[in-house]
């Protein structure tokens, strides 16, 4: 069992300071929502991505730390209607073997590193980021800015923005693939997906560089 904790909680447990979390800023001109399904499918076609079914995204260079194994296990539990696109420079061989063991090898696509992540985000239906450690994951904020719901964990400082299930789901543990499958079902349900998508876009719209600077200035000024 993995004991999940935010970075803020970890710092407090060792040093007992007062901690203020200031999320990263996102370039919202580059990472903007695309809510029209037909445009999303057209982008998938241009990027040579699967056009049918739900398209999930995993984006990281450290596959182990950011939970690719757990993402694949969650995908296998969820069922055959979803595909997973894996973006990043991590070594894929061991994960390709795991795909074969789980029977999902035809539904997982390894793209390597990409420079067009804004297009990849807008092509996806959901970001799967079951990380074991993230002070404040930029990839999560970029997904939200793109109007893409997120499944992440309490080990991620960015999860604080998603309190109460806003814009996706926050798992207590990265290795709970049953909870991940349940979260996938909840978000991708046809009757509820649009509300998650709209909430993700609202959260993302608050993660501007201007707001990041404003929060820093308020923190410096003090109470």
N, C-alpha and C positions, 0 to 999 in steps of 0.2 A: 504494500500500500504506500502511496506517495502522499506525504504531508504537504499540501499546497499552501503557499503564503505569498502575499504581495511583497515587493521589494520594500515598500514603506514599513510593513509590519516587521520584516526582518531587521531593518535598521533600528526600529524602536526597541526590539527585543534585546539588542546588544548595547545600544548607546543611550537609550531613553531620551532622545531629543524630540522637539516639536518638528514635525515634517509637513511641508507643504508640497503637494504634487502639482507640477505645471506641465501639462501635456505638450508634446511636440507640435509645431505648426506644420500644416500641409499646404502644398501648392494647389489650391482648389480650381485654378484655371486648367491645370493638367489633369487632376483627378476630380472629375465632375460626374454627376449622376446621369445614367442613361436608362430611363424607365420604360422606354418603348421596346416591346419584345421583338418586333420585326427588325429594328435597328441592331439589337443585340445579336440576333441570328446572323445578320449580314456581317457584323464584325467577326463572328466566329468563322464564317466562311473565308473572309479575307485573311485571317490568321491561321487557317488550316486546322481549326479546332473542331471537335465534334459538335454537330448542330442539333442533334436530337437529345431529349431527356434533360435532366438537371446537370449542370456543369459546375463542379466544385473546384476550388483553387487552393493549393498549398504553395506558399511562396517563402523560401528561406534558403540560406546556404548551408547552415548547420542542421542537417536532416534529423540527427539524433536528438539534439537539444530542443528543437522546435516541434518534435513529436510526429514525424512522418510515419513511423511504425504505428502509432496510435491512430493517426488519420486513416491509414489503410485498414486497420482493424474495424474502425467505426464504419467505413465504407462497406466492408464485407457484411456487417450486421444490418446495414440499412436496406440493402436489396439492390436489384439489378437496374433500377431506373435512373441511377446517377453515375457519372463518370468523374474522375479526379485528374486534374492537370497539375503536374508538379513542376515548379519553376525554381531554379537555383543551381549553384555550382557543386552541390554535394555529390558524393560518390553513390551511384544508383544501384550497383550490382547486388548488394545484399537485400535491397528493397525490391528489386525485380524478382529475386528468389522468394521473398515473402509474398509478393503478389501471386506467384504460382501456387504457393501453399494455401493461400486464402481463396484462390479461384477467381481473382479479380484482374488477372493480367491483361485481359482485353478491354478493361475499363479504366486503366491508368495510363496516362501519357506523360512521359518525361521530356520536357522541353529544353532543359539546360538553362543557362543564364539568358535573360532577355532584356533588351533595352526599351521595349515598347510596353512596359507594365501598365501604363494607363489604358491601353487597348485591351490587355489581358483582363484587368479588373472589370472593365465594362462589359466584357464578354461573359463573365462568370455570374452564377446565381448566388454563390455563397463562398466566403473565405473560411477555410478550416485551419485553425491555428492552435492546436493543443499543446502549447509550449510548456516546458518545465522551468523556464527562466526568461523573463523579459522585463526590464525596468519600465518601459513604455513603448510597446511595439509600434514602429512607424507603419509597418505593413497593415496593421489593423486600422490605423487612422486613415491610411490611404484607401482602404476598402470602404470604410464608412463614407469618406468623401466622395467615393464613386457610387454611393447608394447601394452598396453590396452588404447584406447582413453577414454577421461574423459569429463563429463559434470559437471561443478561446477559453482560457482557464484563469483561475485566481492567482496563478503564478505570474500573471501579466499585469503590470501597472495600468495599462490602457483599459483593463476590464472595469476600472472604477467609473469610466464614462458610461458603462452599460448597466449600471445598477437597475435592478427591477426588470431585467430582460429587455432593456431598450436596445433596439438594433441587432438583436441576436440572442445568444445564450452564453452564459459563463459557467463552465464546469468546475466542480470542486477539485477534481483530480484529472490530470492528463490521461491516466491509464484506465479510465472508466469508459470502455468502449460501448457498453450498454447505454450509459447516460448520453454518450455522443450520438448514438443511433436514434435515441428518443428525441434529442435536440434537433437532429436533421429532419425527423418526421414532423416535428412541431413547426419548424420554420418553412419547410418546403411544401407544406400542405397548401393546396390550391386556394383555399378560402382565407388563409392567413398570411400568405407570402407578401402580398402588396403592402400590408401594414408594417411588416418588418423592414421592407425595402424603404418605405417612406421615412420610418423612424431612423434608419441608418443614415439616410441622406440628411436629416435634421441634425443628427449628432455630428456628422462630418462637417456640416456647414459652420459649426462652432469652433473647429480646429484650424483657424487661420493663423498666419504668422502675426497679424496685428493683435489677435487675442492673446497669443503666447507672450508677446512683448508687454501687453497691458497687465497680464497676470504677474509678470516679473516685476514691473514697476510698482504694483500694489503690494507685492511681497516685500520689496525693498523699503517702501514707505512705512510699512508696519501698520499696526492697529491704530 
